[in-house]
Amino acid sequence: MAKYKEWLEPDGLILLRKWKRDGLTDKAIAADKLHISESTFYDWSNKFPEFSEAIKGGREVIVGKLEDTAIDLALKGTQPCLYSYFATWLLKNGAGETRRRVTEIQT
């Protein structure tokens, strides 16, 4: 069986998403978890849409959930302090570009 096939199975995709949520870089996942080169990692990402979606979506899903929770808390007034900025994340996309996202809430 080709090595990539195990990472396209449901359990493999779950692990990929988990590692991204944990903050591992593509390079770290390739070397430390999959035991492949970084170029092979990107080849798989380009060839297999489910693999690509798992590594892209893993971190974004958890960020979305955290944003929703923070917004709910801010709007319910359960926190004693004024929120002007409640979250800043650095998200790294597959091309290695860094994007900064800041969400503001005035209460």
N, C-alpha and C positions, 0 to 999 in steps of 0.2 A: 504494500500500500504506500502511495506517495505521502510524504511527510505533511504536505499541506492539507490533505483530506481530513485529518483529525481535527484541524482548527476550523473547518467548515461545518462540523457537526454542532448540534445545539450546545453541548457542554463546552466545546472549544470556544464558541462565540461568546458564551457567558463569561468565560475566563478573560478573553480579550477585553470585553467591556469593563470588567472588574479592575483589571490592571490599569486601564485608562482612567477610570474613576479614582483609583488610588494615586494617580499622578505620575505614573511611569511614562517615560518618553518612548517614542517609537524605537529608538536605538536600544534602550534598556529592555524593552519587550523582546525585540529581535534577538539580542545577545543572551540575555539572562533567562528568559522564559521559553522562547521557541528554539534557541540554539541554532540560529541561522544568521546570515549576514544581513546588514541593513538594506543592501540592494535587493536581496531576495524578498525581504519584508515588503518593500515598495513594489516589487514585481507582483507579489501575491495581491497586494492592495489594488493594483491596476487590473489584474486578471479576474478577481473574484469580488463581485459587488457586495456579497454578504460579509466578507472579511473587511472590506473598506468601510461599510456602514458600522460594523462593530467597533472599529477603532476610532471612527469619527464621533459616533453617538454616545459612547460610554461616558465621557466626561460631560457632554452637553446635557444629558438627561439629568444628572445629579445637580448641575448648576441650575437648571430650570426648576427643579424641586426646591432647592434652597431659596431661590428668588421668590417663588410662590409663598413659602413659609414666612420669609422676612416681610413681604408685602402684607400678608395677613396680620402678622403681629403688629406692624406699624400702624395699619389702618384701624385695628381694634383698640389701639391705645394701651396695650398691655405692658408696654415698656415705658419707663418714667422719663426717658430722655428724648429730645428732638432728633429725628433722623433726617439728616440732610443727604448723606451718602451712606447707604447701608451695605453696599457690597462692591468690591472691585475684584475682577478676575483677570488673570492673564491666561488666555487660551491660545494654544499653539496648534496651528493646522498642519496638515501633512506636508506642506511645502516649507515648513520651518519659519513662516512669517508669524510675528507676534502681534496680537490684536488686544487692545485694552478696552474693556467694557465697564462703564460706570453707570449705575442706575441711581437716580435721585428720587427721593420722596420727601415732600414738605408736609408736615402735619401741624 
